[in-house]
Amino acid sequence: MIKDNLIFIGLFIGTIFLILSTFYYPGGSNEDLSSIGYDWMHNYISNLLRPEAVNGEANKARPIALTGVLFLTASFGLFFVTFSQRIRIKSASRIIKYLGILVTIFGFIIVIPSLHDLMVTLSSILTLLIFFYITVMVIKSKLTMLKIFSVFFLGTFYLAAYMYFTRSYLEYMPIVQKIIFLIKIFWVLSLEYFSSKEDFQFVTK
């Protein structure tokens, strides 16, 4: 039972730890350096991972947030590996699997403050490619509702990437980041529980 639900369990635990860490964040955001506590509208998730809060205080949220990120990263990595095994096209399967493993490694390194921005950039680029391949495979299947959901998610993820890399509308980025995060979790769980190897067996090119 646990083995069959490892991805869900990991995502659930990781999300709980991240939410819990927000209660220990001292304060400060790019909008207001002197704000108290974690502001869901203006603080980034990465603020929880810094040794020092934006207001200059020691960040008590960091150990809890690190635990959450490690659970989430491992769970997404496991999903990439297990989902790749459902794909019959070897080239696509390898891209999803091995780039997924690489993104997972970057996800673990992302908690190191000095490497955070570089790892975010590299993992974002690779994740865009992985999600594109997964979406193409879903579109070629007969999973109608997952096709719609996948295209919607891919569009929102690309929009967020555009905002991040072009530095456009950054005042909305903290809330967009959290919305994308939730959609990503629901998308992964939808693919995990509502698709199977049989759904992709006739997709050969």
C-alpha positions in Angstrom: 0.0 0.0 0.0 2.8 2.4 1.0 4.9 1.4 -2.0 2.0 2.1 -4.4 1.5 5.6 -2.9 5.0 6.8 -2.3 4.7 9.7 -4.7 1.5 10.9 -3.0 2.9 10.4 0.5 6.1 12.3 -0.4 4.2 15.2 -2.0 1.8 15.4 1.0 4.6 15.4 3.6 6.7 17.9 1.6 3.8 20.3 1.3 2.9 20.0 5.0 6.5 20.9 5.9 6.6 23.8 3.6 3.3 25.2 5.0 4.5 24.6 8.5 7.7 26.5 7.8 5.8 29.7 6.9 4.8 30.0 10.6 8.4 30.3 11.6 9.6 32.8 8.9 10.6 36.0 10.7 9.6 38.4 8.1 10.6 40.7 5.2 9.8 40.6 1.5 10.9 42.4 -1.6 7.8 44.6 -1.2 8.3 45.4 2.5 11.6 44.7 4.1 10.1 45.2 7.6 7.0 43.1 7.2 6.2 40.6 9.9 6.0 36.9 9.2 5.5 35.1 5.8 3.3 37.0 3.3 1.8 34.6 0.8 1.3 37.4 -1.7 4.8 38.8 -1.6 7.2 36.2 -0.3 8.8 33.5 -2.5 9.1 29.9 -1.5 12.9 30.4 -1.8 12.7 33.0 1.1 12.0 30.0 3.4 15.2 28.4 2.4 17.6 31.2 3.0 19.7 31.2 6.2 18.7 34.8 6.7 15.2 36.2 6.3 14.8 39.3 4.1 14.5 41.5 7.2 18.0 40.3 8.3 16.9 38.0 11.1 18.1 34.4 11.4 15.6 32.3 9.4 14.1 29.7 11.8 11.9 28.4 8.9 14.9 27.1 7.0 15.3 23.6 8.5 11.6 22.8 8.2 11.4 24.2 4.6 14.5 22.2 3.6 12.8 19.0 4.8 9.8 19.9 2.7 11.8 20.6 -0.4 13.7 17.4 -0.1 10.5 15.3 0.2 9.0 17.2 -2.8 12.1 16.9 -4.9 12.5 13.2 -4.3 8.8 12.6 -5.0 8.9 14.5 -8.3 12.0 12.6 -9.3 10.3 9.2 -8.5 7.4 10.3 -10.7 9.6 11.0 -13.6 11.3 7.6 -13.4 8.0 5.7 -12.9 6.2 7.6 -15.6 9.0 7.1 -18.1 8.5 3.3 -17.8 5.0 3.7 -19.2 6.3 5.3 -22.5 7.0 2.9 -25.3 9.0 5.3 -27.4 12.6 4.8 -26.1 13.9 8.2 -26.9 11.1 10.0 -25.1 11.2 7.6 -22.2 15.0 8.2 -21.7 14.6 12.0 -21.9 11.8 11.9 -19.2 13.8 9.5 -17.0 17.4 10.8 -17.2 16.6 14.5 -17.4 14.2 13.9 -14.5 17.0 12.4 -12.5 19.2 15.3 -13.3 16.5 17.8 -12.3 16.1 15.9 -9.0 19.8 16.3 -8.3 19.6 20.0 -9.1 16.6 20.1 -6.8 18.7 18.8 -3.9 21.5 21.2 -4.7 19.0 24.1 -4.8 18.9 24.4 -1.0 22.6 25.6 -1.1 22.1 29.4 -1.0 25.2 30.2 -3.2 24.0 27.8 -5.9 20.2 28.5 -5.6 19.8 30.9 -8.6 21.9 28.8 -10.9 20.1 25.5 -10.0 16.7 27.2 -10.4 17.7 28.3 -13.9 19.1 24.9 -15.0 16.2 22.9 -13.4 13.6 25.2 -14.9 15.0 24.8 -18.5 15.2 21.0 -18.1 11.7 20.8 -16.5 10.2 22.7 -19.4 11.6 20.1 -21.7 10.5 17.2 -19.6 6.9 18.5 -19.2 6.8 19.2 -23.0 7.6 15.5 -23.7 5.1 14.2 -21.1 2.4 16.5 -22.5 3.1 15.3 -26.1 2.8 11.7 -24.9 -0.5 12.4 -23.2 -1.8 14.2 -26.2 -1.1 11.2 -28.4 -2.9 8.9 -25.9 -6.7 8.6 -25.5 -6.8 10.3 -22.1 -9.0 13.2 -23.1 -9.3 14.9 -19.7 -5.6 14.6 -19.0 -4.9 16.0 -22.5 -6.8 19.2 -21.5 -5.2 19.4 -18.1 -1.7 18.8 -19.5 -2.0 21.5 -22.1 -3.4 23.9 -19.5 -0.6 23.1 -17.0 2.1 23.3 -19.7 0.8 26.8 -20.7 0.8 28.1 -17.2 4.2 26.7 -16.5 5.6 28.3 -19.7 4.0 31.6 -18.7 5.6 31.5 -15.3 9.0 30.7 -16.9 8.5 33.6 -19.2 7.8 35.9 -16.3 10.9 34.6 -14.4 13.4 34.8 -17.3 12.3 38.1 -18.7 11.7 39.6 -15.3 8.2 40.7 -16.4 5.4 41.3 -13.9 7.6 40.2 -11.0 5.2 41.8 -8.5 2.8 38.9 -9.3 5.5 36.2 -9.4 5.2 35.1 -5.7 1.5 34.2 -6.0 1.9 32.8 -9.5 4.7 30.6 -8.2 2.4 29.1 -5.6 -0.5 28.6 -8.0 1.9 26.8 -10.4 3.2 24.7 -7.5 -0.4 23.5 -6.6 -1.3 22.8 -10.3 1.9 20.9 -10.7 1.1 18.6 -7.8 -2.4 17.9 -9.0 -1.1 17.3 -12.5 1.5 14.8 -11.3 -1.0 13.0 -9.1 -3.5 12.9 -12.0 -1.0 11.3 -14.3 0.1 8.9 -11.5 -3.3 7.6 -10.6 -5.4 8.1 -13.8 -3.0 6.8 -16.5 -1.3 3.5 -17.0 1.3 1.8 -19.2 -1.6 0.5 -21.3 -2.7 4.0 -22.2 0.6 4.6 -24.1 1.2 1.3 -25.6 -0.1 2.2 -29.0 1.9 5.5 -29.1 4.9 4.4 -31.1 6.0 7.6 -32.8 
